[in-house]
Every structure is written in structure tokens, then in C-alpha cells.
């Protein structure tokens, strides 16, 4: 496996592991500032590492030149590397990350909880999808 891909996947897995450790399926932790900060920072980390991986795959496989992150996600969906549901998860997390980085605290934890309960597994699958795609 290429070192770049291995490194980026290890960053994603590390961030996901930290989220699991801190959150531990305990919604009350989302209102505790220290835990919330750790969870949000690691969501941003796995999102950014995932985007780095996406850009690498696009460049490596010569799939096009994305104009922005959303376009990069669309390219992988267009080329059937990821399915529509995973692309939607990426778009939702992208929006959350943009908003989260603008504020010191997330007052309404609904979206954060949704990411943790509905979308986090998508990112665990994402690394497997990329490894299979790169092996082709």
C-alpha cells in the first residue's frame, strides 16, 4: 500500500478512535465543553484527512481537477468510487465543520449527535472503499 494512503488512513482512524473514546455513545457528553471540543476537533481532523485522501485519489487516478472540496466529493461519486449516501454524508460533515470552526461552542448539539449516530460509520467504511479502489 502506498505510504501516503497509509498515512492518511491512519490519521482518519486515529481521529475516529478518539471520537469513540470521548463520546462513548453518551449524548450528555455533547453538552460538556471539554468533551464537545475534543469530539468536534476530531470530526474536523477526520474530515480534513478524508479530503486529503480524496484529493490524492483524484490526482493519482487522474479523475479530474476539483474546484473545491464539494467538487472533489462529486468527482468520486461521479466515478462510482463512493455512492450517493456517502457523498451526502461528506457534504453534511463539510457544512458542520465550516460552522463549528466559526464558533467556540455548539449550543444546538442536534447536528453533532446526528453525525455521531448516523454518519460516523460512513467514514469507517470510507477507508475500506478507498483501499479497495486503489487496489484495482
C-alpha positions in Angstrom: 0.0 0.0 0.0 1.3 3.4 -0.8 2.7 5.3 2.1 0.6 8.4 1.5 -2.6 6.5 1.6 -1.5 4.5 4.6 -0.6 7.7 6.5 -3.9 9.5 5.6 -5.9 6.4 6.6 -4.1 6.2 9.9 -5.0 9.9 10.6 -8.6 9.2 9.8 -8.6 6.1 12.0 -6.9 7.9 14.9 -9.5 10.7 14.8 -12.4 8.2 14.7 -10.9 6.3 17.6 -10.6 9.4 19.7 -14.2 10.3 18.9 -15.3 6.8 20.1 -13.2 7.1 23.2 -14.6 10.5 24.2 -18.2 10.2 23.1 -18.6 6.5 24.1 -22.3 6.7 22.9 -23.1 9.1 25.7 -25.1 12.1 24.4 -24.7 14.0 27.6 -21.0 14.5 26.7 -22.0 16.7 23.8 -23.0 19.5 26.2 -19.8 19.2 28.2 -17.4 21.8 26.8 -14.1 19.8 27.0 -15.7 16.7 25.6 -17.5 18.6 22.9 -14.3 20.4 21.9 -12.4 17.0 21.6 -15.2 15.5 19.6 -15.5 18.5 17.2 -11.8 18.8 16.7 -11.6 15.1 15.8 -14.5 15.4 13.4 -12.7 18.2 11.7 -9.5 16.1 11.7 -11.1 13.1 10.1 -12.9 15.2 7.6 -9.7 17.0 6.6 -7.7 13.8 6.4 -10.5 12.3 4.3 -10.4 15.2 2.0 -6.7 14.9 1.7 -7.2 11.3 0.8 -9.9 12.2 -1.8 -7.6 14.7 -3.4 -4.8 12.2 -3.5 -7.0 9.5 -5.2 -8.3 12.0 -7.7 -4.8 13.1 -8.6 -3.4 9.5 -8.6 -6.2 8.2 -10.8 -6.4 11.4 -12.9 -10.1 11.7 -12.4 -10.2 15.5 -12.9 -9.3 18.8 -11.3 -11.7 19.7 -8.5 -12.6 23.3 -7.9 -13.3 22.8 -4.2 -14.0 20.2 -1.6 -17.6 19.6 -2.7 -16.5 19.2 -6.3 -13.9 16.6 -5.2 -16.6 14.6 -3.4 -18.7 14.9 -6.6 -15.9 13.6 -8.7 -15.6 10.4 -6.6 -19.4 10.0 -6.7 -19.5 10.5 -10.5 -16.8 7.9 -11.0 -18.6 5.4 -8.7 -15.8 5.4 -6.1 -18.3 6.3 -3.4 -22.1 6.1 -3.5 -24.6 8.9 -3.2 -25.2 8.2 0.5 -21.5 8.6 1.4 -21.3 11.7 -0.7 -24.2 13.2 1.2 -22.5 12.3 4.5 -19.4 14.2 3.3 -21.5 17.2 2.4 -23.2 17.3 5.7 -20.0 16.9 7.7 -18.4 19.6 5.5 -21.1 22.1 6.4 -20.8 21.1 10.1 -17.1 21.6 10.1 -17.4 25.1 8.4 -19.9 26.1 11.1 -18.0 24.5 14.0 -14.8 26.3 13.2 -16.6 29.7 13.4 -17.9 29.2 17.0 -16.5 28.5 20.4 -19.3 26.2 21.5 -22.1 24.3 19.7 -25.3 25.2 21.5 -27.6 23.0 19.5 -26.0 19.6 19.6 -28.6 18.0 17.3 -26.4 18.1 14.2 -23.4 16.9 16.1 -25.3 14.0 17.5 -26.6 13.2 14.1 -23.1 13.0 12.7 -22.1 10.7 15.6 -25.0 8.4 15.3 -25.7 8.4 11.5 -22.6 9.4 9.6 -19.6 8.2 11.6 -19.8 4.7 10.4 -19.8 6.0 6.8 -16.3 7.3 7.4 -15.2 4.0 8.8 -16.4 2.4 5.6 -14.7 5.1 3.5 -11.2 4.0 4.2 -12.1 0.4 3.2 -13.7 1.7 0.0 -10.5 3.7 -0.9 -8.3 0.8 -0.2 -10.3 -1.5 -2.5 -10.4 1.2 -5.2 -6.7 1.8 -5.0 -6.0 -2.0 -5.2 -7.7 -2.1 -8.7 
